[in-house]
Amino acid sequence: MEYTSRICGTGSCVPERQVTNEEVAEHFAIRNQDIFRVTGIRTRYWSQAHETCSHLAERAARLALDDAGLSSDAVDAILVSTTSPDKPFPSVACSLQNRLGAKHVAAFDLSASCSGFLYGLSMAHAFIGSGRFHRCLVVAAEIKSRTLHASQPASGVLFGDGAGAVVVTREDVSCPGPVSTRPRHGSRGIIAIRLYSDGAHHGLITIPAGGSRRPTSLDTVREHQHAIRLHGKAVYRVAVKRLTEAMETILRETDTTLAEVKHVMTHQANGRMLHTIAKRLGVREDQMISIVDRVGNTSSASLPMALDWAHRQGNLCHGDLILLGAFGGGFTWGTALVRW
């Protein structure tokens, strides 16, 4: 028996505090009207002291489990994508396992920056395809607001906090002949996922201190070395090129045309990048799903949050082809083709 996997439930959440461009402009000493013009972002959400990464992860996970009609006992593995965990260790995934009361399941974090959700989805897909697990909970949760500083307005105007989650379950697939990459009519689930990286650009999006290379000290705190450094123009050029190439490749490899794709969702980095990627690919306005204007750049949480938003708006119908793409620090990037 051949196994494949499909997304059977989604969930997402944001912190309580909504932050407008006016507040951001005052904090970073920039002009309010420039923020939306440059980023396409109107509001974002920043966590308060009592809100942690695992707290957001739990809220999104419970909504995804409820949407799937499953209890936490039904999952075999919990995978959490984050670059802003509660603490260096133990993992957010183990904290989430405890919060959910999911007994004796595999649980671990993974770090691939803004591409982390697709990396996690790929791992869940592989686990299920091998027969190792039946159901996986994949969560992406980020609190980036605590790594923003007034000395770094380029990153400060972009990032927000949030979490998104999906439940991925096993589907039995009858396969009488050779396996084809062509998406079969009516077949649901994850058709293909492709992952990439290029560490030569690792310095273009980074938090310089806080790890074993440069541990936290009075000097690193005084120099604001724990804030996100972002070289926006260089990141933009590489991201647009690599992601459009990758999305074209996965369509070609699965013998799928863009006209067959119902929805396109990419990492919600900023409005300008979404517009450029859509233009280069030839994506119609009605195909592109975007929530960046209301939540900002939530790093690896942005894809599952957009997916959940589209699902709860009733935009996703049985059989819809969905093209996903993400790009983040590292550099890492990836794409996926999913039939809903």
N, C-alpha and C positions, 0 to 999 in steps of 0.2 A: 504494500500500500504506500502510495506517495502522499505526503502531507504538504499542505500550504497553510497560510495564515491570513486572517482578515481582522480588521478593526471592528469590534462589536459594541464599543461604548466609548464616549468621550466626556471630558470634563475640564473645566478651567476656572480660575479665580484670580482676582486682583486684591491688593491690600485695601484697607478702608479709606486711606487718604488719597484724594485726587489732587493732582498738582497741575495748575494751569501754566500757560506760557508766561503770563504776567509774573508769576512767582519765580519761575525759572530765570527770567530775564533779570529780575532784581538780584537773585542770588549770584548769578554769574556776570553781572554788570555788562549786559549786552542789550541790544534793542529788541523789544518784544516782537515787533512786526517782522524781524528777520528770521525768527525761529521757524514759523510755519512756512515761509517762503523757501527756506533752505532745506528743511527736513520733512515738511508735510505733516508734522505732529502738532496737535492742538492741546492735548492733555496726556498725562501719564499718571501712574500710581506709584507712590513711594511708601515703603513699609515704616511703621512706627515701632517703637522699642520692643513691644510685646509680640511683634510678628516676626517669625523666623522662617527660614527656607523650608524646614520640615513642616511647619504650620501651614504654609501655602500648599506644599505638596500633598498634605493630608486632605485639605479641602477639595483640591482638584481630583485626587484619586477617588474619594468617596462619591463624587458626582459621576465619574466615569464608571465605577462599579455599579452604581444605581442605574445608570443609563443602559448598562449591559444586562441588568437584572441578575447580578451576581453578588454574593457575599465575599468578604475578604478571604474567607477560607477556601474559595474556589480557585485562587491563583497559585501557581507553582513558583513564580519568580517575580521579584520587584527590581526594576532597573531605573535608576534615577540619574538624569543628566543635570549636572550643575557645575558652575565654576564659582559659586558663592555659597558654599555649604555652611551649616551652623558652626562648625569647627573643623580643623584639619582632619581629625578622625575621632570617633568612628564615623561611618558614612551616614549621610542623610537617609539612604535606603533602609538601614537598620533601624533608625529612629522612626521612619515611616512604618516599617513592619510592626514595630511595637505599638505605635499609635493605632494602627488598623486592627491589631490583634490577629494578624495572619501568622499562624504558628508553623515553625519549621520549614520555611520557604527560603529559597536562595534570594539574597538581597545584596546589591552592590551599587556603587556610584560609578559613573563614567564621565570623563572630562574631554569634550571636543568643542568647547566654546559654543558659538551659535549654531553649529551643525550637530550638536549633541543629541537632539531628538532623533534625527535620522540615523545616527550611529546606534542609538538604543533600539530603535525600531528594527534595524538590520540584525542586531544581535538576537532580539526576540524572535524574528522571522527564522533565523538560522536554528535557534534552540528548538522551535516548534517543528521545523522541517526535518530535523534529525530524529524527532520522536522523543527528545529529552524532556520537554515540557508540553503541557496541553494549553495552558493559559498564562500569559505574562502581563503584568502591569508595567507600562512604560510611562514614566513621569519626567517632565522637565520643569524645574523650579529654580527661579533666579531672584536674588535680591541684589541688584547692582547699585541701588541708590546709596549704599553705604561705602561704595568705592568711588564716589564722585566727589570732586573738590573744585572749589572756585577757581583754582589755578589752571584747570583743564576744561574750558567751556566746550571744546569740540566734542567731548564725550558727555559732558554734563547735560547738554540740551537733548540728547538722544535717548538715554536709557531710562527704562521704567522697570518695575517689579511685577512678577506674576508667575503663575504656574499653569501648566496644561498636562493632561493625562489621557492615555488611551488604554483600553483593554484589548489585547491581541489574543485571539483564540485559534485553535487548530481546526482546519477544514480538511476532510478526506477528499482526495482527488483520484478518480479512476484514470488510469493512463495506459490504454491498450497498445499504444504505439510510441514512437520517439517523442520525447518532450519538445514542445515548440515554444518559442518565446512570444509567439503571436497571441495577444490577449483573446482568449476564447469568448465567444458571444455568451453573455449571461454568467460567466464564471466570476465569482467575487473574490476579493482579497488582494494581497500584495503581489503584484506581477513581477516587479523587478526593483532592486535598490542598488545604486552604485555609490561608492565612497572614495574620496580622494584626500590628499594632503600635500603640502609643500612647506617644509620647515624653514626654507631659506628666507621666508618672509615673517618669521615668528616675532620679530621686534616691532612690527607695525601696529599691532594691537596687544598691549601687555600691561600688567601690573608689575613694576620692576622689583618690588621688595615683598618680603613676607614668607618666602620659601627658604629652602636650605642654602641656596646660592647667596642670598642676601637676607639673613634673618632680621626680624623686627628689632629695631634699636631706637634710641632717642634720635639719632641722626636721620634714620629713614622716615620717622614720623615728622620731624621738623622739615624735611625736604619733600614731604607729600608724596613719597615713593609708593604709597599704598593706594593711590588713585589710578584709575584707568587712563593709560596713555593711548591716544588714537591718532594715527597719521591718516586723516580722512581722505585726502585726494588720492594717495597711493593705494589705499585699501579699496576705494571705489573703482579705480581702473582695473585692478586685478580681479576683484569680485565679479564685476559685470562680465568680463571676458571669460573667466573660468566657469562661472555658473551657466551662462548661456551655452557655452560649448558642451557642458555636461548634460544639460537638459535636451539639447539637440541630439546628443549621442544616445541617450536612453530611449528616445523616441525612435531613432533609427534602428537600434538593436532589437527593439520589440515590434518593429514593423508597424508603428503607430503614427498616424498623421496628427498634427496639431488640431485639425478640424474635428477629429474624433474625441478630443479632450474636452470635457465639460467645464472643468475648473482648473485653474493654475494658482498654486499657493507657494510663495517663496518666503524665506526669512524676512520678517518685517523690519528691515534695517532702517530705512527711511524712505519717504515718498519718492524722492528723486531716483533712487536706485531701482525701486519697483517699476517706475515709469520707463526707465531706460531698458531694463531687462525685457519688459513687455514689448517695447518697440522693436528691439533687436530680434526677438523670437517671432514677432508677428501675432502676439496675443491680443485678442479683441478685449475691449473694455469690460464686456459682460462676462468674460472668462476669468478675469483676475480677481481674486479675493484679497481684500486689504482691510486691516483693522488698525494700521499704524497710526492713523490720525487720532484715535481715542486712547491707545495704550502705550504708544511709543515703541522703542526697541527693547523687547524683553528677552533678548539673547535666545538661548535654546528653547525657551518656553513659547516663543512667538508662533512657531508652526502648529503645535497642538492647540494653542489658544485660538488661532485662526480657524483651524479645522473644527473645533468645538463650536465656535461662533456660527460658522456656516451651517453646521448640523442643526443647531438649535433654532436657527432662523428658518429652517425648512428648505434650505437651498440644495441639500444633497439628496439625491434620489437613487433608489436601487438601480444599480448598473452604470451609474455615472463613472467615467474615467477621470481621475484626479492626478495631476502632475505636481509633484512637490520638489522644492529645491531650497537649499540652505548653504550659507557661506559664513565662516567665522574665523576668529583668531587661530593662529597655528602655523600657516593657514590650514583650515580644513574646509571641505565642501562635500556636498552629496546631493543626489536626486533619487526620487522614487516615483513609480507609476503604480497607482492603486485603483482597483475597481470597487466602488462602494456597494 
